[in-house]
């Protein structure tokens, strides 16, 4: 009975650790903290963004894509919200997760804004006692873009 209780507590702790990992992923992505974002992945991780249009293997390739597509130099500002996590522990060191995503992107330089809803499908692995992303990708529910030129009263006010 004690062993069962210990395993149940460990499962709860693992699910919470995976949630914190995904929250860190979103935060570092939005703040463009590339080194910290890279630490969320195992070295040979894969991603499949945009319904598979943007697929990459390895942390360097993943971060290279993100830097060039939404990095600070592009003028892109994002906010990713992950909700309703469904996390399934497959073993003591492997798990799967599904997350609802709401993403808002703004790019004043390119005069565009984007809203998107999707579902992430992730795979996680526990390495050295720490959960990491092995694979992350999403299936789009809706993708809505608009030209900021169509909204003459819209102003972007940044802190600082």
N, C-alpha and C positions, 0 to 999 in steps of 0.2 A: 504494500500500500504506500509506503514512503517513496519507493522507487517510482511508482506511478505519479505521485504528487510532484516529485522532483522533475520528471520528464514533462509534465504539464506546465510547470512553472518555466522550465527552459523553453518550451514552445512559445509561451507568451512573450518571454524576453526576446526570442528570435524574431517573432513577428514585429515587435516594437522596434527592434534594431533595423529591420528591413524598411519599415516606414520612415525612420529617421534618415536612412541612406537615400531614399527617394526624395525626401524633402531637401536634403543637402544638394542632391543632383539639380533640382529645380533652382535653388537659391544660387548655387555657383554658376549655373547656366545664365541666369538673368543678370547676375553681377559681373559676368565675364571673368570669373576667377578660374582660369584655365588649369592651373596646376592642381588646385583643390578639386575641380571637376574631374580631372584625370584620375585622381586618387579614389574616385567612386567606382572605377572599373578595374577588372582584372586586365593584365597586359594584353591578352588575346581576345578581348571583348569584341562583340559585333553590335552594330546598330542598323536599323532599317527605318528611316524616317520617311514621311510623305508616301505612305503605302508602298514602300520599297523602292521608290525612285532614287533615294539617297541612302545607299547601303555601303557600310565601311567596316573593315576588320582591323583591329589593333588600336590602341589608345592614341597613337600619333596620328593615324589617319582620321579618327573620329574628331579629335581636337582640331586638326588642320581644317577639316570641313566646317566645323562650327566657327572657328576664328574667321574664315573667309566669308562665310555666309551671314553671320549675325554679330561678328566682332565689333568692337568700339569704332574701328576705322570705317566700317560700313555705314555708321550712323544709326544702326538698328537698336531699338530699345524693346525689350520683351518682358512679359510677366507670364509665367507658367503656373497654373494652379492645378495640382493633382488632388483628386477627391476619390472617395469611396473605394479604398484599397481592398482588394480581395486577395489575400496571400495564402498560398497553400505550401506547407512544408512537405517536401518530397522525402527528405532524409535529414539527418543531422547537419548536413553541409550543402543541401540543395533546396531551392524553393522556386516557385513561380508566383507572379503577381499580375493583376489587372488593375489599372487605374483609369478613372475618368480624367480627361485633360480639358482645361479651358485655357487657351493661349491668346494673348493680345500682343501684337507686334506693331510698332510705329517706327517709321523712318522718314524723318523730316527732310533729309538730304534728297531722297528719291521720291518724296511727296506721296507716300503710300502708307496705308494702315491695313491691318489684317486681323480678323478674328477667326478662331478655329476651335472646333470641338473634336475630340478624338478619344480613343481608348488605347492606352499603352498596354503592351503585353511584354513582360519582363521575365528574365531568368536570373536567379541570384545564386551565388556560391559563397560558402563560408571558408575563408582562407586565414589561417593563423588566428582563429577566433573572431574574425571580423567579416561581416557580410559585404559583398561587392556585387556589382552588376556584371553578369556574363553576357547578357544580351538585352537590348532595349529597342523597342520599335512600336509604332502606333498605326492604327487603322483610323482613317478620317471619317467623321460623321458629317461635318460641314466645314467648309473653307470659304471665307467671305473676304474679298479684298475691295478696297476703294481707293480712289485717287484723292489725296488731300486737297488737290486743286478744286474738287467739287464742293469742298467745305470751306469757303473763304473765311468764316469766322473762327475756325478751329485753330487754336494756338497750342503749341507744346511748350510747357514751362518746366524746366529742369531745376533741381535743387542746386544751390551754390551761388 
